[in-house]
């Protein structure tokens, strides 16, 4: 059946202005880091993407290396774009990134002009797009001059292959310098994409201040701490959970065990608020004025809908915030 988007798709979602730009992003965006690669079921990914757009999620976030295998998430997006989303291109914000290992040899990762622009060309081909809305430097390169990496982002815009540019996982000092370089080039830094959740709060140590000062948007990834801040691990580590996978060690069984007492207490507080733990965790990251959007993953339509329900209760009392701090300090 041909896909026809819901007529009510814009009725409930809130869209936040991104920094000092004219671009607005939905409060919750869909990340394609996991569950959309070549090893995953395409029809399940199709159902998730369709439902996301029907619920007002206009932003799909990808990267060259998303999969596994690397590149396959973009390829699958290209298939779904051609079959389902092509008529809605002007309603979508599509982002991709370059920075991590993609091909053999010295030009297959990091931040050189050679790699950045070659990667973008390959991403556009995989996705079947003429341009992306946002192109990111996925991580800072310790050996390439920042001027070169930012110059590559500027070139992508001037070549018509990206509308906006951003950076990911840059520290406060790097962010400030990158913003300065891009401003001088005439291509402002639109957005920063850092990790942020109750267990990973590094952006509170200066980065959020820089983003507000520079008027740069912020879209946070891993608001659920790789699934720790959900009900998934409350009774142990289930078979097939991310903590059992070894292709990339983002979450270990030791992490889960160490944080379990805190997770159980946070879950009790969430229940008192009338939310699932995942819903409270997403609401918690969105409480900061500097946060434009939260990136969520989803392995099913049901999980997507459950996470989106976090938007039904975004307010925290001072007492609740102090309770959360007390649990996290324990």
N, C-alpha and C positions, 0 to 999 in steps of 0.2 A: 504493500500500500504506500502511495506517495505520502511524504510527511507534510502535514499542514500545521504550522505552529498555532498554539492556543491564542485566541483573540484576547484573552484576559492576562497575557503574560506580563504586562507592565502594571498590573493593578496593585500588587502587594509589595514588590521589591522596592527598597530604598536605594538610591544612587548617590554616591558621594563624589564631590569634586576632587580631582586628583591634584594635590598641591596647588600651584598657581595657574594651572592650565584650564582649558575649556572642556577637558575630557572628564566624564563621570564614569565611575565603576560601580557595579553592584556591591552591596555590603558583603556578600559572599560570592566568590568566584570558584570556578571548577578547575582544579589542577589535574593534569594528565600524566603525572609522575609515575603512578602505578595504575594497574587495572585496564590500561588501554593499549598495551604493547602486543607484539606478535605472539606472545605466549598466552594471551588472554582471549576470551570469547568476544568476537567483534559484535555480535548481536546484543550481548549484555552491555558493551560500551555504547552501542547505538541507543539502547533504551535509556541509559543514564544521561547521555548528552541531550537527547530529545526532551526528557523530563526536566532537565536543568533549564533549558531554554524556555520551555513552557512556563516555568516558575520564575522567570525574570532574570536568570543568570545569563548575562550577555557576554561574559568574559571567560574564554577558554585559554588556559595557560599551559604552554608546552616548552620543550627545549630540545636541542638537537639530539641529546643522548637519552631521552626518555624512551622506555621500553619495558622490559628487555625484549629483544636485543636493541641496542642503541639505534635510533632512527625510526623504529617501528611504530611508536606512538604518533609521530608526524605522518607516517604512511597511512595509518589507520584513520587519522583525522582527515587526510586527503580523500580517502574513500568515502567517509561520512559526509564531508563537505560537498563532494560532487553529487552524491545521491540524495542528501537531505537538506543541507544548509546553504547551498549555493544561492537560492533566491533571497536569503536573509543576510548576505555578506555585509551590507551597510548597517545592519543592526548588531553586528558582532565585533568584539574586540578580541583579536587573536594575537598572542604574544609567543615569542620563542627566544632562545638564549644560545650563546656559544661561550665555551670556557673549559669544559671538561673533555676528556679523551674521546676522540671520535674516529681517527684513522691512524695508521702507522706512520712513523717518521717524526721529524722535528716540527712539522707544521700542522699537527693534528689535535692540538689542545692549547690552552692558555689564552693569551690576549694579543698576539701579533696581528697586524693588519692583514697579513696573508691568510691566517686562519679565520679571523672573524668574518671577513667578507666572503671567503670561499664557503664557510659554514652556512652563512645566510643564504647564499645562492642554492646550496644543497637543500636547505630547509624549505625554501619556497617551492622547489621542484617536487619534494616529497609531499607537500601539502596541497599542491596545485593552486597556489596563490600568486598574484602579481606583487603583493606587498603584505607585510605584517603590520599590525597597529603599533606594537611595542617590540623593540629588539633590545635585548639585555646583554651586557657583559656579565656572564654567569658567576665569575669569581675574579678577585684581583690577581694579577700576575706579578709575582715578586721580581721577575727578571726583565719584563718589558716596560719601557717608559709609559707612565700613565697617559702621557700626551698621545702616544701612538694608539693605544686602545680606545681612548675617547675620540681620537681622530677617525678611527674606523667606524665608530657609531655615527659620528657626524656625516661621514661619507654615505652610510647606508640611507640616511634621510635625504641627502642631496641627490642620490641616485634614484629616489622614488621607491626604494625597497622597504622602507619603514616610515611610519608617520611620527613616531615618538621613540625615545631611547630611555633605557634605565640601567641600573646596576643591581647586583645581588651579592649579599654577604660581604660588603665592604665595611671596614670599621669607620668610626666617626671621622678620623683624620683623612682617610682615603676618600670618604664620601664628600667631605668639604672641598678637597682638592679637585676631585672629578667634576663636581658641580661648577667650580670656578673655570676649569678648562672648557667644559661644554658651553658655558655662558659666553666665554670669549669667542668660541667658534660660531656662535649663533644658533646652537641647537641645545636648548635647555634640558637638563636632566629632569625627566618627568616623574620618575618613581624609583623607589628602592624596594627590593624584595629580600627581607631577612627572615631567618627562623625566629619564632616567638611563641612561647607557651608558658604555662606555670612552672615548668621545670627548666626552661631555657630562656633566661630573661636578660641576655647580654645587651639587647638594644636599649634597655632602660639606663645603661651606664654611658650616656652621652649621645648615642645615635639619634634617638627621638628628638633631642634638643636641636641637633644639627638639621634634621629634616624639617622641623618647624621653622628654624631660622632661614633655611634656604628655600622654604616653601616647596618642598619636594613631597610627593605622595608616598605612601607606605602600604605595601600589600604583604602580609605576613604568611609564611608557609609553616606547615607542621603545627597548627594550633592545638592539635590533639596529641602531640608528643609521640608520633608514630603509633597511635592507637592506645597508648598508655592511659590517656585521659578519656577513656570510654569504658563501657561495661565489659569489654572483651576479655580483660585479664583479671577480673575481680575474683575469679575462682581458680586461677592458675593459667597456664599457657595452653590454649587449645591447638589442636593439630592444624597446620596450615597457616597459623598466624605469622605476622611479619617477624616476630622475635625468633621464629624457627628457621627463617630463610637465611641463606649464607652467601648469595651472590653479591650482596652489598650489606655490610654490617652497620646498619643505622640504628638497630635496636637489638640488644642482647637479652637472654634470659636473666642475666645478673641485674640488668637495668630494671627489668620488670619486678624482680623479687625485692630489690632495694627500695623501690618506690611504692610497693603495694600497700603498706600501712597508711601512707598519705592518700593514695588513691581511694582507699576504702572510706576514709574520713571525708574526703571531698565529695564522694558519691552520696554520703548521708546528707551533706549540706545541699547538694543539688536536688535531692528528693524533697527536702523541706521547701525549696524554691519552686517545686512543681516542674522540675526539668530533669532530663537525663544528664549524666556527667558530661557527655560530649557537648550537649547544648550549653551547659554552664561554662565549659572551657572555651567555646567559641565566643560566647557573650563576653567572657572575661577579657579576651584579647581585643575585642571591639570597643572596650570601654575607654581606651586611650584616644584623645582627640586627634593625634597624629596618624592613627590607623585609618586608611581609606577602605581597605577590603581585607577579608580573610580568605585564604586559599584552602579549600577542602578537597580531599580525594573522596572517592566513593567506589565501593565494590558492588553496589546494588542500588536500584531505585529506592528501595525502602530506606537504606542508609542515607542516601542523599536527602530524602524528605525529612528524616529524623534530624539531621544536622541543620537543615534550613529552618526547622521549627525553633532553633535558638533565637531567631529574630523576634519571636513572640514575647520574649522577656529579656531585655538587654540591660535593665536597671539593677544596680546593686546598692543596697544600703551600706552606710559606713560600717555598721556592725558586721555585715556579711563579708565585706572586703577585709576587715581585720581578722575574721575567722579564717579566711583563706590564707592570709599571711601567717597566722599562728600555725596552721597545719603545715604549711610549706617550710616553716622554720624548725619544726619538730624533728 
